[in-house]
Amino acid sequence: MLDMMHKIIHTIRQNRIFQHSLFWLSTLVIYPIYAMGFGQYWVASFLTKLFILPTQILATYHLIYGLLPKYLLQKKYLRFFVLFLVSISFFCTLAHLVEDYVNPLYLTGYNDIHSISDILTNPFANIGYQGTNVYLTVLIVSIIKIIKDRFEEKQQLTVLQKEKTEAELNLLKAQINPRILTKSLRQLQKLSQQQSDKAPEVVLKLSEMLDYMLYQCNDPKVDLHKELSLIQNYLDMEQIRFGDQLSIEFSQAVHSKEIAISPLLLLSIVETAFQKEPPLNRKEQIVLEVKEHHQQLTCLLKSTLINNRKVSNLQQQLDLLYKDQYSLTTDSDSIQLSIDLS
């Protein structure tokens, strides 16, 4: 039974002709009920509404599918006003003819009937006589149509913005993977030539990193602990690559057991510290601190090797992922990021 109701609702949503027919039938039923509240007979009210309904339908569709999109929404205000006034005169005149020459065929009480020439030569009098009767429904439908169109436009804009954000993030991810792979393969080649016993360790860490980046971080959010494991592998590989030239301190304090973050964001921060080669005459130190408390994530990176030109990519990612939810502070040798993950 429930499935059948869902199918019926889905059919109604997909079939515009059925929707419109249902709406006009509902007005045909509601109006007599409304008129009965003022002491009018149901049958007479129903027939009166039935005779005027075609005029209301024509006036409605002429406005919402003709005048509104072609003139008002195109900001052709003067042309819209003139044509709208002409259409009001036409449809109110038509309604007046229906009331004086169609209704009396089936209903009694129509004694004050105007001549056809009087009706046709007094269009503005017809507006005052039939304007509310015809255009109250027209205006209600027009308002519903405008609200519906704006809602659909907003939904489409949201979808397009989401697709644009995903495309930009995928581009940023695509830039990260080749850089890491290239550096790692070069290091692996170097270790292999030296027959170093660290080569298997590099292969293992590289395989774990690529498995994560290619297959495990395709969702909008990933487990923070997995991200930190990725960072640890990356730092370990950089430590192997630079050896005694570089000292890396990585501390983490995550209080929440289950907390999610956008994938590869922290890696983008850490990568900024490995864009420059450390000088040969001194030992460089990189300090990375990641803390989380009550859904507030703080990341601090200190290093004289930070390439501030790469910070723009980081800023772009943050604007896409955590707009108005983060603060980023940078200087010549540090980056501090705070994100509200709640």
Buried (B, 14 or more C-beta within 10 A) or exposed (E): EEEEEEEEEEEEEEEEEEEBEEEBEEBEEEBBEEBEEEEBEEEBBBBBBBBBBEBBBBBBEBBBEEBBEEBBEEEBEEEBEEBBEEBBBBBBBBBBBBBBBBBEEEBEEEEEEBEEEEBEEBBEBBBEBBBEBBBEBBEEBBEEBBEEBEEEEEEEEEEEEEEEBEEBBEEBBEEBBEEBBEBBEEBBEEBEEEEBEBBEBBBEBBEEBBEBBEEEBEEEEBBBBBBBBBBBBBBBBBBBBBEEBBEBEBEBEBEBEEBBBBBBBBBBBBBBBBEEEBEEEEEBBBBBBBBBEEEEBBBBBBBBBBEEEBBEBBEBBBBBBBEEEBEBEBEEEBBBBBBEBE
